[in-house]
């Protein structure tokens, strides 16, 4: 992986997303944030920022830096080695509705808002 799919780029994207998610504005005397204007299909009446359906590759890691940094030892028959975010991303691109990947990481592919 290289270019936009490098780990440092994904971490910078997470930082930018956090900044944008925390941005607020005053509208007609009321403070308005992302949770006030976003599409939150699983919690439409009282959404938090985490309920917003934000489409991003980082959602495969639930926008969590710790999950992006995980590494695990895996042995599958005669093949063995370390699995990391690359393996999880490849799995999720092929199975985006999975609640647990088949790597030793056992991470969900579902987004932070619990949707695909």
BADRENTOR-853906 format. One record per atom (N, C-alpha, C): atom name; residue in one letter; residue number from 1; chain; x, y, z. Coordinates in steps of 0.05 Angstrom, whole numbers, plus 5000, padded with zeros to 4 digits. Each point is the difference from the previous one (the first is absolute). Example, Ala and Ser with C-alpha at 12.3 -4.5 7.8 and 13.67 -1.06 7.14 Angstrom:
BEGIN
('N' 'A' 1 'A' (5264 4886 5156)),
('CA' 'A' 1 'A' (4982 5024 5000)),
('C' 'A' 1 'A' (5018 5024 5000)),
('N' 'S' 2 'A' (4993 5021 4986)),
('CA' 'S' 2 'A' (5016 5024 5001)),
('C' 'S' 2 'A' (4985 5022 5014)),
***
This chain:
BEGIN
('N' 'X' 1 'A' (5017 4976 5000)),
('CA' 'X' 1 'A' (4983 5024 5000)),
('C' 'X' 1 'A' (5018 5025 5000)),
('N' 'X' 2 'A' (4991 5020 4986)),
('CA' 'X' 2 'A' (5015 5025 5000)),
('C' 'X' 2 'A' (4980 5023 4994)),
('N' 'X' 3 'A' (5010 5024 4998)),
('CA' 'X' 3 'A' (4983 5023 4993)),
('C' 'X' 3 'A' (4979 5005 5021)),
('N' 'X' 4 'A' (4975 5002 4993)),
('CA' 'X' 4 'A' (4979 5007 5018)),
('C' 'X' 4 'A' (4993 4977 5019)),
('N' 'X' 5 'A' (5010 4976 4994)),
('CA' 'X' 5 'A' (4995 4977 5018)),
('C' 'X' 5 'A' (5025 4994 5018)),
('N' 'X' 6 'A' (5016 5019 5005)),
('CA' 'X' 6 'A' (5022 4997 5019)),
('C' 'X' 6 'A' (4989 5006 5028)),
('N' 'X' 7 'A' (5011 4987 5020)),
('CA' 'X' 7 'A' (4990 5003 5027)),
('C' 'X' 7 'A' (5002 5029 5010)),
('N' 'X' 8 'A' (5022 5014 4994)),
('CA' 'X' 8 'A' (5002 5027 5009)),
('C' 'X' 8 'A' (4978 5018 4987)),
('N' 'X' 9 'A' (4992 4994 4976)),
('CA' 'X' 9 'A' (4979 5016 4987)),
('C' 'X' 9 'A' (4973 4994 5013)),
('N' 'X' 10 'A' (4995 4974 5007)),
('CA' 'X' 10 'A' (4976 4993 5014)),
('C' 'X' 10 'A' (4998 5013 5027)),
('N' 'X' 11 'A' (5023 5001 5014)),
('CA' 'X' 11 'A' (5000 5014 5026)),
('C' 'X' 11 'A' (4995 5030 4997)),
('N' 'X' 12 'A' (5011 5012 4980)),
('CA' 'X' 12 'A' (4995 5028 4995)),
('C' 'X' 12 'A' (4971 5005 4993)),
('N' 'X' 13 'A' (4988 4981 4985)),
('CA' 'X' 13 'A' (4971 5002 4993)),
('C' 'X' 13 'A' (4983 4998 5025)),
('N' 'X' 14 'A' (5007 4982 5019)),
('CA' 'X' 14 'A' (4986 4998 5025)),
('C' 'X' 14 'A' (5001 5027 5016)),
('N' 'X' 15 'A' (5024 5012 5000)),
('CA' 'X' 15 'A' (5003 5026 5014)),
('C' 'X' 15 'A' (4982 5021 4987)),
('N' 'X' 16 'A' (5000 5001 4973)),
('CA' 'X' 16 'A' (4983 5020 4986)),
('C' 'X' 16 'A' (4970 4994 5006)),
('N' 'X' 17 'A' (4992 4975 4999)),
('CA' 'X' 17 'A' (4972 4993 5006)),
('C' 'X' 17 'A' (4993 5009 5028)),
('N' 'X' 18 'A' (5018 4995 5020)),
('CA' 'X' 18 'A' (4994 5008 5027)),
('C' 'X' 18 'A' (4996 5031 5002)),
('N' 'X' 19 'A' (5017 5014 4986)),
('CA' 'X' 19 'A' (4998 5029 5000)),
('C' 'X' 19 'A' (4974 5009 4988)),
('N' 'X' 20 'A' (4993 4989 4977)),
('CA' 'X' 20 'A' (4974 5007 4988)),
('C' 'X' 20 'A' (4976 4992 5016)),
('N' 'X' 21 'A' (5002 4977 5013)),
('CA' 'X' 21 'A' (4977 4990 5017)),
('C' 'X' 21 'A' (4996 5018 5024)),
('N' 'X' 22 'A' (5021 5013 5009)),
('CA' 'X' 22 'A' (4998 5018 5023)),
('C' 'X' 22 'A' (4994 5029 4994)),
('N' 'X' 23 'A' (4998 5006 4974)),
('CA' 'X' 23 'A' (4994 5027 4992)),
('C' 'X' 23 'A' (4971 5007 5005)),
('N' 'X' 24 'A' (4996 5024 5011)),
('CA' 'X' 24 'A' (4973 5010 5005)),
('C' 'X' 24 'A' (4997 5028 4989)),
('N' 'X' 25 'A' (4975 5008 4997)),
('CA' 'X' 25 'A' (4994 5027 4990)),
('C' 'X' 25 'A' (4976 5010 5015)),
('N' 'X' 26 'A' (4998 5027 5003)),
('CA' 'X' 26 'A' (4976 5012 5012)),
('C' 'X' 26 'A' (4980 5006 4977)),
('N' 'X' 27 'A' (4976 4989 5003)),
('CA' 'X' 27 'A' (4979 5005 4980)),
('C' 'X' 27 'A' (4975 5009 5015)),
('N' 'X' 28 'A' (4992 5024 4995)),
('CA' 'X' 28 'A' (4976 5012 5013)),
('C' 'X' 28 'A' (5001 4997 5030)),
('N' 'X' 29 'A' (5024 5006 5012)),
('CA' 'X' 29 'A' (5003 4999 5029)),
('C' 'X' 29 'A' (5003 4972 5012)),
('N' 'X' 30 'A' (5004 4981 4983)),
('CA' 'X' 30 'A' (5003 4972 5009)),
('C' 'X' 30 'A' (5025 4988 4989)),
('N' 'X' 31 'A' (5015 4986 5017)),
('CA' 'X' 31 'A' (5024 4986 4991)),
('C' 'X' 31 'A' (4993 4975 4985)),
('N' 'X' 32 'A' (5010 4996 4976)),
('CA' 'X' 32 'A' (4993 4978 4983)),
('C' 'X' 32 'A' (5026 4985 4993)),
('N' 'X' 33 'A' (4998 4973 5003)),
('CA' 'X' 33 'A' (5023 4983 4994)),
('C' 'X' 33 'A' (4992 4979 4979)),
('N' 'X' 34 'A' (5019 4983 4994)),
('CA' 'X' 34 'A' (4995 4979 4980)),
('C' 'X' 34 'A' (4976 4983 5008)),
('N' 'X' 35 'A' (4998 4993 5025)),
('CA' 'X' 35 'A' (4977 4983 5009)),
('C' 'X' 35 'A' (4973 5013 4995)),
('N' 'X' 36 'A' (4999 5026 4996)),
('CA' 'X' 36 'A' (4975 5014 4995)),
('C' 'X' 36 'A' (4992 4999 4971)),
('N' 'X' 37 'A' (5019 4994 4982)),
('CA' 'X' 37 'A' (4993 5002 4972)),
('C' 'X' 37 'A' (5007 4974 4984)),
('N' 'X' 38 'A' (5011 4980 5014)),
('CA' 'X' 38 'A' (5008 4976 4986)),
('C' 'X' 38 'A' (4977 4980 4996)),
('N' 'X' 39 'A' (5005 4981 4983)),
('CA' 'X' 39 'A' (4982 4977 4996)),
('C' 'X' 39 'A' (5009 4979 5020)),
('N' 'X' 40 'A' (4982 4993 5019)),
('CA' 'X' 40 'A' (5006 4980 5021)),
('C' 'X' 40 'A' (4978 4979 4999)),
('N' 'X' 41 'A' (5002 4981 4982)),
('CA' 'X' 41 'A' (4978 4981 4996)),
('C' 'X' 41 'A' (4993 4982 5024)),
('N' 'X' 42 'A' (5019 4995 5017)),
('CA' 'X' 42 'A' (4994 4982 5022)),
('C' 'X' 42 'A' (4993 5015 5026)),
('N' 'X' 43 'A' (5002 5026 5000)),
('CA' 'X' 43 'A' (4992 5016 5023)),
('C' 'X' 43 'A' (4991 5028 4990)),
('N' 'X' 44 'A' (4979 5001 4985)),
('CA' 'X' 44 'A' (4992 5026 4988)),
('C' 'X' 44 'A' (4989 5020 5019)),
('N' 'X' 45 'A' (4990 4993 5023)),
('CA' 'X' 45 'A' (4987 5019 5018)),
('C' 'X' 45 'A' (5020 5015 5018)),
('N' 'X' 46 'A' (5022 4988 5009)),
('CA' 'X' 46 'A' (5019 5013 5017)),
('C' 'X' 46 'A' (5028 4990 4994)),
('N' 'X' 47 'A' (5010 5006 4976)),
('CA' 'X' 47 'A' (5026 4990 4992)),
('C' 'X' 47 'A' (5023 5014 5014)),
('N' 'X' 48 'A' (5021 4984 5005)),
('CA' 'X' 48 'A' (5026 5011 5007)),
('C' 'X' 48 'A' (5017 5001 4975)),
('N' 'X' 49 'A' (5023 5011 5001)),
('CA' 'X' 49 'A' (5018 5001 4976)),
('C' 'X' 49 'A' (5006 4972 4990)),
('N' 'X' 50 'A' (5004 4981 5019)),
('CA' 'X' 50 'A' (5006 4972 4992)),
('C' 'X' 50 'A' (4977 4986 4986)),
('N' 'X' 51 'A' (4976 5011 5002)),
('CA' 'X' 51 'A' (4976 4988 4987)),
('C' 'X' 51 'A' (4998 5009 4971)),
('N' 'X' 52 'A' (5015 5021 4992)),
('CA' 'X' 52 'A' (4998 5011 4973)),
('C' 'X' 52 'A' (5012 4981 4980)),
('N' 'X' 53 'A' (4986 4996 4978)),
('CA' 'X' 53 'A' (5010 4982 4978)),
('C' 'X' 53 'A' (5020 5015 4983)),
('N' 'X' 54 'A' (5025 4999 5009)),
('CA' 'X' 54 'A' (5022 5013 4986)),
('C' 'X' 54 'A' (5014 4978 4983)),
('N' 'X' 55 'A' (5001 5004 4974)),
('CA' 'X' 55 'A' (5013 4980 4983)),
('C' 'X' 55 'A' (5029 5006 4998)),
('N' 'X' 56 'A' (5016 4982 5009)),
('CA' 'X' 56 'A' (5029 5003 4999)),
('C' 'X' 56 'A' (5013 4972 5003)),
('N' 'X' 57 'A' (5023 4997 4989)),
('CA' 'X' 57 'A' (5015 4975 5002)),
('C' 'X' 57 'A' (5007 4994 5030)),
('N' 'X' 58 'A' (5002 5021 5016)),
('CA' 'X' 58 'A' (5006 4996 5028)),
('C' 'X' 58 'A' (4977 4987 5016)),
('N' 'X' 59 'A' (4976 5000 4988)),
('CA' 'X' 59 'A' (4978 4987 5013)),
('C' 'X' 59 'A' (5004 4970 5002)),
('N' 'X' 60 'A' (5016 4988 4983)),
('CA' 'X' 60 'A' (5006 4972 5003)),
('C' 'X' 60 'A' (5015 4994 5026)),
('N' 'X' 61 'A' (5010 5021 5013)),
('CA' 'X' 61 'A' (5013 4998 5026)),
('C' 'X' 61 'A' (4984 5015 5022)),
('N' 'X' 62 'A' (4975 5006 4994)),
('CA' 'X' 62 'A' (4982 5015 5017)),
('C' 'X' 62 'A' (5013 5027 5009)),
('N' 'X' 63 'A' (5015 5012 4982)),
('CA' 'X' 63 'A' (5014 5025 5005)),
('C' 'X' 63 'A' (5016 4999 5026)),
('N' 'X' 64 'A' (5013 4977 5004)),
('CA' 'X' 64 'A' (5015 4996 5025)),
('C' 'X' 64 'A' (5030 4995 4994)),
('N' 'X' 65 'A' (5017 5018 5009)),
('CA' 'X' 65 'A' (5028 4999 4995)),
('C' 'X' 65 'A' (5012 4974 5011)),
('N' 'X' 66 'A' (4991 4991 5023)),
('CA' 'X' 66 'A' (5011 4975 5012)),
('C' 'X' 66 'A' (4995 4976 4982)),
('N' 'X' 67 'A' (4976 4999 4988)),
('CA' 'X' 67 'A' (4994 4977 4983)),
('C' 'X' 67 'A' (5016 5001 4974)),
('N' 'X' 68 'A' (5006 5024 4991)),
('CA' 'X' 68 'A' (5016 5004 4976)),
('C' 'X' 68 'A' (5029 4991 5005)),
('N' 'X' 69 'A' (5009 5002 5025)),
('CA' 'X' 69 'A' (5028 4993 5007)),
('C' 'X' 69 'A' (5003 4971 5008)),
('N' 'X' 70 'A' (4979 4985 5003)),
('CA' 'X' 70 'A' (5001 4972 5009)),
('C' 'X' 70 'A' (5017 4982 4981)),
('N' 'X' 71 'A' (5014 4982 5012)),
('CA' 'X' 71 'A' (5014 4979 4986)),
('C' 'X' 71 'A' (4996 4974 5015)),
('N' 'X' 72 'A' (4999 4978 4986)),
('CA' 'X' 72 'A' (4997 4974 5013)),
('C' 'X' 72 'A' (5014 4978 4985)),
('N' 'X' 73 'A' (5009 4980 5015)),
('CA' 'X' 73 'A' (5013 4977 4987)),
('C' 'X' 73 'A' (4978 4981 4991)),
('N' 'X' 74 'A' (5002 4989 4976)),
('CA' 'X' 74 'A' (4980 4982 4990)),
('C' 'X' 74 'A' (5014 4977 4986)),
('N' 'X' 75 'A' (4989 4976 5005)),
('CA' 'X' 75 'A' (5009 4976 4986)),
('C' 'X' 75 'A' (4975 4987 4987)),
('N' 'X' 76 'A' (5002 4996 4974)),
('CA' 'X' 76 'A' (4978 4988 4985)),
('C' 'X' 76 'A' (5012 4976 4985)),
('N' 'X' 77 'A' (4998 4977 5011)),
('CA' 'X' 77 'A' (5012 4976 4987)),
('C' 'X' 77 'A' (5030 5003 5002)),
('N' 'X' 78 'A' (5013 4999 4976)),
('CA' 'X' 78 'A' (5029 5003 4999)),
('C' 'X' 78 'A' (5009 5030 4999)),
('N' 'X' 79 'A' (4981 5017 4993)),
('CA' 'X' 79 'A' (5007 5029 4997)),
('C' 'X' 79 'A' (4998 5013 5028)),
('N' 'X' 80 'A' (5020 5016 5006)),
('CA' 'X' 80 'A' (5000 5015 5025)),
('C' 'X' 80 'A' (5012 5027 4996)),
('N' 'X' 81 'A' (4992 5019 5017)),
('CA' 'X' 81 'A' (5011 5027 4998)),
('C' 'X' 81 'A' (4984 5019 5016)),
('N' 'X' 82 'A' (5006 5025 4997)),
('CA' 'X' 82 'A' (4987 5022 5015)),
('C' 'X' 82 'A' (4978 5012 4982)),
('N' 'X' 83 'A' (4977 5004 5012)),
('CA' 'X' 83 'A' (4978 5013 4985)),
('C' 'X' 83 'A' (4997 5028 5013)),
('N' 'X' 84 'A' (4991 5019 4984)),
('CA' 'X' 84 'A' (4997 5027 5010)),
('C' 'X' 84 'A' (4977 5014 4984)),
('N' 'X' 85 'A' (5000 5026 5000)),
('CA' 'X' 85 'A' (4978 5015 4988)),
('C' 'X' 85 'A' (4997 4994 4970)),
('N' 'X' 86 'A' (5022 4994 4986)),
('CA' 'X' 86 'A' (4998 4993 4972)),
('C' 'X' 86 'A' (4981 4976 4996)),
('N' 'X' 87 'A' (5005 4979 5016)),
('CA' 'X' 87 'A' (4984 4976 4997)),
('C' 'X' 87 'A' (4970 5005 5007)),
('N' 'X' 88 'A' (4996 5016 5021)),
('CA' 'X' 88 'A' (4973 5006 5007)),
('C' 'X' 88 'A' (4986 5016 4978)),
('N' 'X' 89 'A' (5013 5020 4989)),
('CA' 'X' 89 'A' (4989 5016 4979)),
('C' 'X' 89 'A' (4993 4983 4976)),
('N' 'X' 90 'A' (5018 4983 4991)),
('CA' 'X' 90 'A' (4994 4983 4977)),
('C' 'X' 90 'A' (4976 4982 5006)),
('N' 'X' 91 'A' (4998 4989 5024)),
('CA' 'X' 91 'A' (4977 4983 5007)),
('C' 'X' 91 'A' (4975 5017 4998)),
('N' 'X' 92 'A' (5000 5023 5012)),
('CA' 'X' 92 'A' (4975 5017 5002)),
('C' 'X' 92 'A' (4991 5010 4972)),
('N' 'X' 93 'A' (5019 5006 4983)),
('CA' 'X' 93 'A' (4992 5009 4973)),
('C' 'X' 93 'A' (4985 4977 4986)),
('N' 'X' 94 'A' (5007 4976 5006)),
('CA' 'X' 94 'A' (4987 4977 4987)),
('C' 'X' 94 'A' (4975 4990 5016)),
('N' 'X' 95 'A' (4999 5006 5026)),
('CA' 'X' 95 'A' (4977 4992 5016)),
('C' 'X' 95 'A' (4992 5023 5019)),
('N' 'X' 96 'A' (4989 5021 4989)),
('CA' 'X' 96 'A' (4995 5024 5017)),
('C' 'X' 96 'A' (4979 4997 5021)),
('N' 'X' 97 'A' (4984 4979 4999)),
('CA' 'X' 97 'A' (4979 4996 5020)),
('C' 'X' 97 'A' (5008 4981 5022)),
('N' 'X' 98 'A' (5025 4993 5001)),
('CA' 'X' 98 'A' (5010 4981 5020)),
('C' 'X' 98 'A' (5003 5013 5028)),
('N' 'X' 99 'A' (4991 4985 5020)),
('CA' 'X' 99 'A' (5003 5009 5028)),
('C' 'X' 99 'A' (5026 4992 5012)),
('N' 'X' 100 'A' (5015 4982 4986)),
('CA' 'X' 100 'A' (5026 4991 5010)),
('C' 'X' 100 'A' (5016 4990 4976)),
('N' 'X' 101 'A' (5024 5011 4996)),
('CA' 'X' 101 'A' (5016 4990 4977)),
('C' 'X' 101 'A' (5011 4973 5007)),
('N' 'X' 102 'A' (5012 4986 4980)),
('CA' 'X' 102 'A' (5011 4973 5004)),
('C' 'X' 102 'A' (5029 5001 5008)),
('N' 'X' 103 'A' (5011 5023 5005)),
('CA' 'X' 103 'A' (5028 5002 5008)),
('C' 'X' 103 'A' (5001 4996 5031)),
('N' 'X' 104 'A' (5024 4998 5010)),
('CA' 'X' 104 'A' (5004 4998 5029)),
('C' 'X' 104 'A' (4992 5026 5014)),
('N' 'X' 105 'A' (4997 5021 4985)),
('CA' 'X' 105 'A' (4991 5026 5012)),
('C' 'X' 105 'A' (4971 4998 5010)),
('N' 'X' 106 'A' (4984 4985 4985)),
('CA' 'X' 106 'A' (4971 4997 5006)),
('C' 'X' 106 'A' (4985 5026 5003)),
('N' 'X' 107 'A' (5006 5019 4982)),
('CA' 'X' 107 'A' (4987 5026 5001)),
('C' 'X' 107 'A' (4974 5000 4983)),
('N' 'X' 108 'A' (4982 5017 5008)),
('CA' 'X' 108 'A' (4975 5004 4984)),
('C' 'X' 108 'A' (5006 5018 4976)),
('N' 'X' 109 'A' (4985 4995 4979)),
('CA' 'X' 109 'A' (5002 5018 4977)),
('C' 'X' 109 'A' (4978 5022 5001)),
('N' 'X' 110 'A' (4982 4997 5019)),
('CA' 'X' 110 'A' (4978 5020 5003)),
('C' 'X' 110 'A' (5011 5027 5009)),
('N' 'X' 111 'A' (4987 5021 4992)),
('CA' 'X' 111 'A' (5008 5027 5007)),
('C' 'X' 111 'A' (4995 5007 5029)),
('N' 'X' 112 'A' (5011 5022 5009)),
('CA' 'X' 112 'A' (4996 5010 5027)),
('C' 'X' 112 'A' (4970 5002 5007)),
('N' 'X' 113 'A' (4984 5008 4980)),
('CA' 'X' 113 'A' (4971 5004 5005)),
('C' 'X' 113 'A' (4985 4973 4998)),
('N' 'X' 114 'A' (5014 4978 4998)),
('CA' 'X' 114 'A' (4989 4973 4999)),
('C' 'X' 114 'A' (4987 4992 4973)),
('N' 'X' 115 'A' (5005 5015 4980)),
('CA' 'X' 115 'A' (4990 4994 4973)),
('C' 'X' 115 'A' (5023 4991 4982)),
('N' 'X' 116 'A' (4994 4992 4976)),
('CA' 'X' 116 'A' (5021 4991 4981)),
('C' 'X' 116 'A' (5016 5024 4989)),
***
